[in-house]
């Protein structure tokens, strides 16, 4: 979907948006009474930085850093497993 610069209502920092971890969507209030939405996957993939309001033609540009986004669950699990392994190694080294 092509975006039109004339419909960009504002540029919003991602920290000012609300994150729904169940739906993995960021929300921000729209002047029409609905909410702008943009998915975490779209932000992660760099596919778009435009949040759209489903009720009107306004859009927002989301200002964010990919590194600051929530990590995928599979990546978090791997990181926790590595951390646990490091701790187990440290415990074994302390015993020896």
For each residue, the residues with C-beta under 8 A, 3 or more apart:
1:
2:
3: 7 8 48 50 59
4: 7
5: 8
6:
7: 3 4 57 58 59
8: 3 5 11 50 59 60 61
9: 30 31 58 59 60
10: 60 61
11: 8 60 61 62 63
12: 16 17 28 36 51 60 61 62 63
13: 16 17 63 64
14: 17 26 43 62 63 64 68 69
15:
16: 12 13 28
17: 12 13 14 26 27 28 51 62
18: 26 27 28
19: 25 26 27 40 70
20: 23 24 25 26 27
21: 24 70
22:
23: 20
24: 20 21 39 40 41
25: 19 20 37 38 39 40
26: 14 17 18 19 20 37 38 39 40 43 51 62
27: 17 18 19 20 35 36 37
28: 12 16 17 18 35 36 51 60
29: 35 36
30: 9 33 34 35 36 53 55 56 58
31: 9 58
32: 53 55 56 58
33: 30 55
34: 30 53 54 55 56
35: 27 28 29 30 53
36: 12 27 28 29 30 51 52 53 58 59 60
37: 25 26 27 51 52 53 54
38: 25 26 42 43 48 49 50 51 52 62
39: 24 25 26 42 43
40: 19 24 25 26 43 44 69 70
41: 24 44 45 47
42: 38 39 45 47 48
43: 14 26 38 39 40 46 47 48 49 62 64 66 69
44: 40 41 66 69 72
45: 41 42
46: 43 49 66
47: 41 42 43
48: 3 38 42 43
49: 38 43 46 61 62 63 64
50: 3 8 38 59 60 61 62
51: 12 17 26 28 36 37 38 59 60 61 62
52: 36 37 38 59
53: 30 32 34 35 36 37 56 57 58 59
54: 34 37
55: 30 32 33 34
56: 30 32 34 53
57: 7 53
58: 7 9 30 31 32 36 53
59: 3 7 8 9 36 50 51 52 53
60: 8 9 10 11 12 28 36 50 51
61: 8 10 11 12 49 50 51
62: 11 12 14 17 26 38 43 49 50 51
63: 11 12 13 14 49
64: 13 14 43 49 68 69
65: 68 69
66: 43 44 46 69
67:
68: 14 64 65
69: 14 40 43 44 64 65 66
70: 19 21 40
71: 75 76 79
72: 44 75 76
73: 76 77
74: 77 78
75: 71 72 78 79
76: 71 72 73 79 80
77: 73 74 80 81
78: 74 75 81 82
79: 71 75 76 82 83
80: 76 77 83 84
81: 77 78 84 85
82: 78 79 85 86
83: 79 80 86 87
84: 80 81 87 88
85: 81 82 88 89
86: 82 83 89 90
87: 83 84 90 91
88: 84 85 91 92
89: 85 86 92 93
90: 86 87 93 94
91: 87 88 94 95
92: 88 89 95 96
93: 89 90 96
94: 90 91
95: 91 92
96: 92 93
